[in-house]
Amino acid sequence: MFSILRPNLRLTLAAAVLTAGALAAGGAVSASADNLGAFTCTDKSGGVAGARGTVTAIRFAHHDGYDRLVIGFATSNSMPEYRLTQQSSATFTQDASGRPVALDGSAGIRAVLRNSDIADGVPGDQKAGLPELREVANVGNFERVVSYGIGLKDAACFRVIELSSPTRLVIDVQTPADAPAAAAPTTANQPAATATATVAPTQASQPVDLAATGHPVSTGQPAGMPIAPILLGLLAVTAGLTITGLWRFARK
């Protein structure tokens, strides 16, 4: 009886091995793909009409290929209605006085947040000094319409990400990819401790959690560790042990 089943069992085992390998490869590819969205050079809008929001934080940081601006809200997980409009200069018109406000840069993005206000203590003007993102300033807070001017080094494409728990509006401005950091050369007369201190990263270069808040990653914890390949690897190991047992059983 087993002699009859062996050919079919071997085909089944071979198919299982190929399937497990395909799943593992597919998991590795999908885990390494950038799922944050593409950069475009068009104005953007979104949010929920009627949703109320209070701006509680303005944060920014540089990442490889883009500068990130995060506007944090105190809301009930509903993004206030917003519109982001590009402009060819870094001079903005202040609401409601009409007074011009010149920011650092040669281009800009105007962010208008409707049905919103600003919490006490949020800075009204911050010099970012990043490769593309140069300055962020509040240029309007009138009749529950909040406006921010975003000064850019030059005109650049950007993308928008809406995050919840808590509610955050993320604006990524595209920059050229970072060049690989070159290790500082050491000489025979240079002490080892001095060489190590020369190439040690500064606090400003700490990685930032891309998918969530923009806060620095905890010390010693790798950023963005892929979970899918690990689970698929365990699945492949389990399938291999099962296949080995069935193979031995079929040979009896």
DALINVEN-V123749 format. One record per pair of residues at least 24 apart in sequence whose C-alpha atoms are under 10 Angstrom apart, sorted by the first residue. I is the first residue (numbers start at 1). J is the second residue. If there is no record, write none. Layout:
{{I | J} {I | J}}
//
This chain:
{{2 | 249} {2 | 250} {2 | 251} {2 | 252} {3 | 250} {3 | 251} {3 | 252} {5 | 250} {6 | 247} {6 | 250} {6 | 251} {7 | 250} {9 | 246} {9 | 247} {9 | 250} {10 | 243} {10 | 246} {10 | 247} {10 | 250} {12 | 243} {13 | 239} {13 | 240} {13 | 242} {13 | 243} {13 | 244} {13 | 246} {13 | 247} {14 | 243} {16 | 236} {16 | 239} {16 | 240} {16 | 243} {17 | 236} {17 | 239} {17 | 240} {17 | 243} {19 | 236} {19 | 239} {20 | 232} {20 | 233} {20 | 235} {20 | 236} {20 | 237} {20 | 238} {20 | 239} {20 | 240} {21 | 232} {21 | 233} {21 | 236} {23 | 229} {23 | 232} {23 | 233} {23 | 235} {23 | 236} {24 | 228} {24 | 229} {24 | 230} {24 | 231} {24 | 232} {24 | 233} {24 | 234} {24 | 235} {24 | 236} {25 | 229} {25 | 232} {25 | 233} {26 | 228} {26 | 229} {26 | 232} {27 | 226} {27 | 227} {27 | 228} {27 | 229} {27 | 230} {27 | 231} {27 | 232} {27 | 233} {28 | 226} {28 | 227} {28 | 228} {28 | 229} {28 | 230} {28 | 232} {28 | 233} {29 | 229} {30 | 226} {30 | 228} {30 | 229} {31 | 224} {31 | 225} {31 | 226} {31 | 227} {31 | 228} {31 | 229} {32 | 226} {32 | 229} {35 | 211} {36 | 159} {36 | 160} {36 | 161} {36 | 172} {36 | 210} {36 | 211} {37 | 158} {37 | 159} {37 | 160} {37 | 161} {38 | 157} {38 | 158} {38 | 159} {38 | 160} {38 | 174} {39 | 66} {39 | 156} {39 | 157} {39 | 158} {39 | 159} {39 | 160} {39 | 172} {39 | 173} {39 | 174} {40 | 156} {40 | 157} {40 | 158} {40 | 159} {40 | 160} {40 | 173} {40 | 174} {41 | 86} {41 | 155} {41 | 156} {41 | 157} {41 | 158} {41 | 159} {41 | 174} {42 | 84} {42 | 85} {42 | 86} {42 | 157} {42 | 158} {42 | 159} {43 | 83} {43 | 84} {43 | 85} {43 | 86} {43 | 87} {43 | 109} {43 | 110} {43 | 157} {43 | 158} {43 | 159} {44 | 82} {44 | 83} {44 | 84} {44 | 85} {44 | 86} {44 | 111} {44 | 158} {44 | 159} {44 | 160} {45 | 81} {45 | 82} {45 | 83} {45 | 84} {45 | 85} {45 | 111} {45 | 112} {45 | 113} {45 | 160} {46 | 79} {46 | 80} {46 | 81} {46 | 82} {46 | 83} {46 | 84} {46 | 113} {46 | 160} {46 | 162} {47 | 78} {47 | 79} {47 | 80} {47 | 81} {47 | 82} {47 | 83} {47 | 113} {47 | 114} {47 | 162} {47 | 169} {48 | 78} {48 | 79} {48 | 80} {48 | 81} {48 | 82} {48 | 114} {49 | 78} {49 | 79} {49 | 80} {49 | 81} {49 | 82} {49 | 114} {49 | 115} {50 | 78} {50 | 79} {50 | 80} {50 | 81} {50 | 114} {50 | 115} {50 | 116} {51 | 75} {51 | 76} {51 | 77} {51 | 78} {51 | 79} {51 | 80} {51 | 81} {51 | 114} {51 | 115} {51 | 116} {52 | 76} {52 | 77} {52 | 78} {52 | 79} {52 | 80} {52 | 81} {52 | 113} {52 | 114} {52 | 115} {52 | 116} {52 | 117} {52 | 144} {53 | 77} {53 | 78} {53 | 79} {53 | 80} {53 | 81} {53 | 113} {53 | 114} {53 | 115} {53 | 116} {53 | 117} {53 | 118} {53 | 119} {53 | 144} {53 | 146} {53 | 167} {54 | 80} {54 | 113} {54 | 115} {54 | 116} {54 | 117} {54 | 118} {54 | 119} {54 | 120} {54 | 144} {54 | 146} {55 | 113} {55 | 116} {55 | 117} {55 | 118} {55 | 119} {55 | 120} {55 | 122} {55 | 146} {55 | 167} {55 | 168} {56 | 117} {56 | 118} {56 | 119} {56 | 120} {56 | 121} {56 | 122} {56 | 123} {56 | 168} {57 | 118} {57 | 119} {57 | 121} {57 | 122} {57 | 123} {57 | 168} {58 | 122} {58 | 123} {58 | 124} {58 | 125} {58 | 126} {58 | 136} {58 | 137} {58 | 168} {58 | 169} {59 | 126} {59 | 128} {59 | 136} {59 | 170} {59 | 213} {59 | 214} {59 | 215} {60 | 126} {60 | 128} {60 | 129} {60 | 130} {60 | 133} {60 | 136} {60 | 170} {60 | 171} {60 | 172} {60 | 214} {60 | 215} {61 | 128} {61 | 129} {61 | 130} {61 | 133} {61 | 172} {61 | 204} {61 | 205} {61 | 206} {61 | 207} {61 | 208} {61 | 214} {61 | 215} {61 | 216} {62 | 128} {62 | 129} {62 | 130} {62 | 131} {62 | 132} {62 | 133} {62 | 172} {62 | 173} {62 | 175} {62 | 204} {62 | 205} {62 | 206} {62 | 207} {62 | 208} {63 | 130} {63 | 131} {63 | 172} {63 | 174} {63 | 175} {63 | 177} {63 | 178} {63 | 205} {63 | 206} {63 | 207} {63 | 208} {63 | 210} {64 | 174} {64 | 175} {64 | 176} {64 | 177} {64 | 178} {64 | 179} {65 | 131} {65 | 172} {65 | 173} {65 | 174} {65 | 175} {65 | 176} {65 | 177} {65 | 178} {66 | 130} {66 | 131} {66 | 132} {66 | 133} {66 | 156} {66 | 157} {66 | 158} {66 | 159} {66 | 171} {66 | 172} {66 | 173} {66 | 174} {66 | 175} {66 | 176} {66 | 177} {66 | 178} {67 | 128} {67 | 130} {67 | 131} {67 | 132} {67 | 133} {67 | 134} {67 | 158} {67 | 171} {67 | 172} {67 | 173} {67 | 174} {67 | 175} {68 | 130} {68 | 132} {68 | 133} {68 | 158} {68 | 159} {68 | 160} {68 | 170} {68 | 171} {68 | 172} {68 | 173} {68 | 174} {68 | 208} {68 | 210} {68 | 214} {69 | 128} {69 | 133} {69 | 136} {69 | 150} {69 | 160} {69 | 168} {69 | 169} {69 | 170} {69 | 171} {69 | 172} {69 | 173} {69 | 214} {70 | 160} {70 | 161} {70 | 162} {70 | 163} {70 | 168} {70 | 169} {70 | 170} {70 | 171} {70 | 172} {70 | 213} {70 | 214} {71 | 167} {71 | 168} {71 | 169} {71 | 170} {71 | 171} {71 | 213} {72 | 163} {72 | 164} {72 | 166} {72 | 167} {72 | 168} {72 | 169} {72 | 170} {72 | 213} {73 | 116} {73 | 117} {73 | 118} {73 | 119} {73 | 164} {73 | 165} {73 | 166} {73 | 167} {73 | 168} {73 | 169} {74 | 116} {74 | 118} {74 | 119} {74 | 165} {74 | 166} {74 | 167} {74 | 168} {75 | 116} {75 | 164} {75 | 165} {75 | 166} {75 | 167} {75 | 168} {76 | 164} {76 | 165} {76 | 166} {76 | 167} {77 | 163} {77 | 164} {77 | 165} {77 | 166} {77 | 167} {77 | 168} {78 | 162} {78 | 163} {78 | 164} {78 | 165} {78 | 166} {78 | 167} {78 | 168} {79 | 113} {79 | 162} {79 | 163} {79 | 164} {79 | 166} {79 | 167} {79 | 168} {79 | 169} {80 | 113} {80 | 114} {80 | 115} {80 | 116} {80 | 167} {80 | 168} {80 | 169} {81 | 112} {81 | 113} {81 | 114} {81 | 115} {81 | 116} {82 | 111} {82 | 112} {82 | 113} {82 | 114} {82 | 115} {82 | 116} {82 | 145} {82 | 146} {82 | 147} {82 | 169} {83 | 109} {83 | 110} {83 | 111} {83 | 112} {83 | 113} {83 | 114} {83 | 147} {84 | 109} {84 | 110} {84 | 111} {84 | 112} {84 | 113} {84 | 147} {84 | 148} {84 | 149} {84 | 150} {84 | 160} {84 | 171} {85 | 109} {85 | 110} {85 | 111} {85 | 112} {85 | 149} {86 | 110} {86 | 111} {86 | 150} {86 | 155} {86 | 156} {86 | 157} {86 | 158} {87 | 150} {87 | 151} {87 | 152} {87 | 155} {88 | 152} {88 | 154} {88 | 155} {89 | 151} {89 | 152} {89 | 153} {89 | 154} {89 | 155} {90 | 134} {90 | 135} {90 | 149} {90 | 150} {90 | 151} {90 | 152} {90 | 153} {90 | 154} {90 | 155} {91 | 149} {91 | 150} {91 | 151} {92 | 137} {92 | 139} {92 | 140} {92 | 147} {92 | 148} {92 | 149} {92 | 150} {92 | 151} {93 | 139} {93 | 140} {93 | 147} {93 | 149} {94 | 138} {94 | 139} {94 | 140} {94 | 141} {94 | 147} {94 | 148} {94 | 149} {95 | 138} {95 | 139} {95 | 140} {95 | 141} {95 | 142} {95 | 143} {95 | 145} {95 | 146} {95 | 147} {96 | 139} {96 | 140} {96 | 141} {96 | 142} {96 | 143} {97 | 139} {97 | 140} {98 | 139} {98 | 140} {99 | 139} {100 | 139} {101 | 137} {101 | 138} {101 | 139} {101 | 149} {102 | 137} {102 | 149} {102 | 151} {103 | 127} {103 | 134} {103 | 135} {103 | 136} {103 | 137} {103 | 149} {103 | 150} {103 | 151} {103 | 152} {104 | 128} {104 | 129} {104 | 133} {104 | 134} {104 | 135} {104 | 136} {104 | 150} {104 | 151} {104 | 152} {104 | 153} {105 | 129} {105 | 132} {105 | 133} {105 | 134} {105 | 135} {105 | 150} {105 | 151} {105 | 152} {105 | 153} {105 | 154} {105 | 155} {106 | 134} {106 | 151} {106 | 152} {106 | 153} {106 | 154} {106 | 155} {107 | 132} {107 | 150} {107 | 151} {107 | 152} {107 | 153} {107 | 154} {107 | 155} {107 | 156} {108 | 133} {108 | 134} {108 | 135} {108 | 136} {108 | 149} {108 | 150} {108 | 151} {108 | 152} {108 | 153} {108 | 154} {108 | 155} {108 | 156} {109 | 136} {109 | 148} {109 | 149} {109 | 150} {109 | 151} {109 | 152} {109 | 155} {109 | 156} {109 | 158} {109 | 173} {110 | 136} {110 | 137} {110 | 138} {110 | 139} {110 | 147} {110 | 148} {110 | 149} {110 | 150} {110 | 151} {111 | 138} {111 | 139} {111 | 146} {111 | 147} {111 | 148} {111 | 149} {111 | 150} {111 | 171} {112 | 139} {112 | 140} {112 | 141} {112 | 145} {112 | 146} {112 | 147} {112 | 148} {112 | 149} {113 | 140} {113 | 141} {113 | 144} {113 | 145} {113 | 146} {113 | 147} {113 | 148} {114 | 141} {114 | 143} {114 | 144} {114 | 145} {114 | 146} {114 | 147} {115 | 143} {115 | 144} {115 | 145} {115 | 146} {116 | 141} {116 | 142} {116 | 143} {116 | 144} {116 | 145} {116 | 146} {116 | 147} {117 | 141} {117 | 142} {117 | 143} {117 | 144} {117 | 145} {117 | 146} {117 | 147} {118 | 144} {118 | 145} {118 | 146} {124 | 148} {125 | 149} {126 | 150} {127 | 151} {128 | 152} {129 | 153} {130 | 175} {131 | 173} {131 | 174} {131 | 175} {131 | 176} {132 | 156} {132 | 173} {132 | 174} {132 | 175} {132 | 176} {133 | 172} {133 | 173} {133 | 174} {133 | 175} {161 | 211} {163 | 211} {163 | 212} {163 | 213} {164 | 212} {164 | 213} {165 | 212} {165 | 213} {166 | 212} {166 | 213} {167 | 213} {168 | 212} {168 | 213} {168 | 214} {169 | 213} {170 | 210} {170 | 211} {170 | 212} {170 | 213} {170 | 214}}
//
